[in-house]
Amino acid sequence: MSDDEKNRLSARASRYARVGAGIGGVAARMAGSLITGRTSDGDRSNAAALTRALGNLKGPLMKVAQLLATIPEAIPDEYAEELRQLQSEAPPMPYVFVRRRMAAELGPAWLTKFANFEKEPAAAASLGQVHRAVALDGQRLACKLQYPDMESAVEADLSQLNLLFSLHKQMNGVIDTSEIKKEIGARIREELDYLREARHAALYQEMLGPEPLVRIPKTLPDLSSKRLLTMEWLVGEKLLSFRDANQETRNRLSTAMFKAWWHPFSHFGVIHGDPHLGNYTVFRDEAGEPGGINLLDYGCIRIFPPTFVGGVVDLYRGLLENDEARTVHAYETWGFKNLTKDLVGILNIWARFIYGPLLDDRVRTIADGISPGQYGRKEAARVHQALKEKGPVTIPREFVFMDRAAIGLGGVFLHLGAEMNFFRLFNAEIEAFSVEAVTAHQSEALRQVGLA
């Protein structure tokens, strides 16, 4: 065994021990509740204990927990409510380690490749941290540097996810989470590859380059590696700082968000799967007015088969036209199995919530009278109760981040108080839709950026 392999094994063993110590006690409590039949009474206290344990760990498991909290019905509501309180910021890596990591990625003379490199990070998150820098030609840069031993940490943390999902299945088995678990694992592992993220950013340049409401940062290949991603620094302001702006401004920013999400999906079969508000900032135009959004992070990108996009359009039109056969065909296209009339009716509760604003040809908010923290909660509870009687159901893995991102996007519209005709915005995107067109567009775009 090489020294590198020994180091990785040692790092993974250490992570197992630290994570296991935090999660093991919670798992024992959950199992105890299951054995004694006190699942309802124990869920709240168990959820609080899990949140405390995760809050001390940081790293990939923190990111996984936040993902779970935003995927409807992936975990019990009590757990989702507690996990939403977790903060994603990790303690920053000291500069002595930053220097060592940068040298490993760009060579010993790495600092000579920059006119300036700030020692203190501009942001620190679960998998890495971002430093401001200036290129030799004066361009402002963002350098995203991955923490050491993240591959070992991810594998150790995903093993703990298996334990939690296993216990949840026994305690609350109306949703089969096996595909959710696979999907989360695949996306987290992809996020470790910053060269892939650079290709994702290039893909968004291909898809949204002509759109004036959305800006995509360019990447610098000579200053990037698998664990270092260097991009141009896009100047912008926090999205939520515009909550009190005039309605026209809030609608403009919401339209930009809508186009940034729905155009890549409906034309190329691609979504930005992380709806975290920190992934967007607002740029100003030449007159100093809010002009649109900067889309900043490309780690969690999901590329779908064009037939999946066809299922989304079929379900929309099936609901719009009360065409039951088309609705069932859409669910089957997505991979739902053993559908009965009752199960289709239950799935339609959720579908009519997600599609509701798109089916309504009028100017409206995304969910009248609903606060961002409650968005989708009532409908998810109705689905959960119905599945207790008629379920269970297995959620296809491709559906996971589609659902999560749609909820996140709706939350942004709620925060901004957008009042728009979502029906017309959506129908403009799917007006010329065909599976064949998405296939052609996707194939060419992926080829252009080296993802084919």
C-alpha positions, -999 to +999 in steps of 0.1 A: +000+000+000+014+034-010+018+063+015-010+082-003-033+052+001-024+049+037-031+086+043-065+083+026-073+052+047-062+069+079-082+100+071-113+080+063-109+060+095-105+092+115-136+106+099-156+075+106-147+077+142-156+114+146-189+112+126-198+079+142-194+093+177-219+121+169-244+101+149-242+068+168-259+082+199-287+097+179-291+064+159-294+045+192-321+069+204-340+065+171-337+027+173-349+029+209-380+049+199-387+023+172-385-006+196-406+010+223-432+023+198-426+059+208-418+072+174-443+101+174-433+114+208-396+108+203-392+123+168-389+159+180-363+153+206-344+129+183-344+155+156-330+181+179-303+157+191-293+150+154-291+187+147-268+193+176-246+163+166-243+176+130-237+211+141-204+201+156-191+181+126-191+204+095-180+189+062-200+168+037-225+154+062-236+190+070-242+195+032-261+162+030-283+172+060-292+205+043-300+186+011-323+163+030-341+192+047-350+206+012-362+174-004-399+169+004-407+137+023-371+125+023-371+126+061-399+132+087-411+168+090-397+171+125-362+163+113-365+186+082-376+215+105-346+210+128-320+205+100-331+237+082-315+256+112-280+242+104-256+268+091-234+258+061-204+279+070-174+259+082-144+272+102-120+286+075-088+268+067-058+287+081-035+303+056-006+280+064-028+251+050-041+273+022-005+278+010+002+241+011-030+233-008-024+259-034+012+247-040-002+211-044-026+223-071-005+250-090+031+242-080+056+258-055+056+291-074+018+294-073+018+329-058+037+344-087+007+335-109-014+361-092-010+399-088-027+395-054-041+367-034-061+374-002-051+353+028-085+355+045-113+336+027-143+356+014-165+325+022-161+292+039-185+263+033-189+226+037-165+213+010-141+242+004-135+280+008-133+309-016-105+335-017-105+367-036-075+372-059-063+394-088-049+380-120-016+393-135-037+412-161-057+429-133-088+408-136-106+402-103-109+365-094-126+340-071-105+310-061-125+281-048-101+257-029-112+223-017-104+213+019-079+184+022-091+148+024-126+156+012-130+123-007-124+103+025-148+126+044-175+122+018-173+084+018-173+083+056-203+106+058-223+089+031-219+056+051-236+074+080-264+085+057-271+048+050-276+042+087-300+072+091-320+062+060-322+026+072-337+036+105-361+061+089-374+034+065-383+013+095-398+041+114-417+059+087-417+039+055-443+055+033-414+068+010-388+044-002-356+065+001-332+041-016-331+061-049-329+094-030-298+080-012-282+070-045-289+104-061-275+124-032-243+103-032-238+107-069-242+145-067-220+150-037-192+129-053-195+150-085-191+182-065-156+171-055-145+174-091-138+211-098-128+204-134-163+190-139-177+221-123-157+243-147-173+224-176-207+230-160-200+267-159-190+265-196-223+246-203-243+275-187-223+299-209-236+279-239-272+278-227-276+313-213-249+333-230-275+354-250-297+361-220-291+397-207-308+390-173-282+363-163-244+365-160-222+334-159-186+337-146-158+326-170-133+301-156-095+302-159-083+268-169-046+276-163-054+285-127-077+255-120-074+219-112-096+190-099-095+207-064-091+243-073-115+263-094-106+299-104-133+321-120-138+357-127-152+376-097-187+389-106-196+420-086-230+418-071-253+423-041-271+398-020-304+388-036-324+392-003-312+428+000-338+436-027-368+423-007-380+459-001-372+471-036-401+483-058-423+457-075-408+462-109-373+455-096-384+424-077-403+411-107-373+417-130-350+397-106-376+369-103-379+368-141-341+364-143-343+335-118-371+319-138-352+321-171-320+309-154-337+278-142-364+269-168-346+278-201-317+253-195-341+227-184-368+230-212-342+234-240-312+214-228-325+191-200-302+207-174-310+222-140-291+241-113-299+218-084-288+240-055-314+267-047-293+282-018-298+320-019-260+325-015-255+311-050-270+342-066-261+379-065-276+409-082-256+429-107-264+466-116-266+479-152-247+509-166-273+533-151-268+517-116-302+500-116-306+463-107-301+445-140-303+408-133-286+380-115-251+365-113-253+327-111-222+317-091-220+280-082-220+250-106-212+221-083-247+207-081-258+205-118-282+177-130-283+166-166-315+147-175-324+124-204-345+144-228-374+119-222-375+131-186-380+167-198-408+152-220-424+138-189-424+172-172-442+188-202-466+159-205-476+161-169-481+199-172-503+195-203-521+165-187-530+186-157-539+216-178-562+196-201-574+170-174-559+143-196-555+114-172-537+091-197-511+117-204-506+123-167-500+086-160-477+084-190-456+113-175-452+095-142-442+063-160-417+082-181-401+094-149-398+059-136-426+055-111-436+019-108-468-001-100-490+030-103-526+026-092-554+051-096-551+059-059-513+065-062-517+087-092-542+108-073-518+112-044-489+121-067-512+147-083-517+165-050-480+173-051-480+179-089-508+204-087-490+223-060-457+225-080-474+233-113-502+254-098-488+289-107-479+276-142-515+265-148-530+298-138-531+324-166-530+356-144-506+378-126-501+363-091-476+354-064-461+319-065-482+308-035-507+333-021-504+339+016-477+313+022-444+322+041-411+309+026-406+286+056-440+269+050-438+266+013-449+231+003-452+219+039-490+215+039-491+196+006-462+173+016-481+165+048-512+156+028-492+134+005-475+117+035-509+110+052-524+096+020-494+073+014-498+059+049-531+045+036-523+037-001-484+036-003-456+031-002-440+047-033-404+047-045-393+081-057-372+078-089-337+092-084-339+116-113-369+132-097-351+141-065-332+172-074-359+184-099-383+185-070-359+201-046-348+228-070-384+236-079-392+241-042-360+263-038-370+284-068-405+289-054-389+300-021-369+327-039-401+340-055-418+341-021-388+360-005-389+386-033-427+389-033-428+383-071-461+391-088-459+377-124-478+357-149-460+324-144-483+307-169-470+329-198-434+327-188-435+289-187-454+285-219-430+308-237-402+283-227-420+252-239-437+267-270-415+249-294-407+219-272-400+185-285-379+156-271-360+156-304-351+193-301-339+188-265-318+158-276-301+178-304-295+209-282-282+188-253-259+167-274-243+197-291-239+217-259-223+188-240-200+182-269-189+218-269-178+218-233-164+183-231-192+166-211-204+144-239 
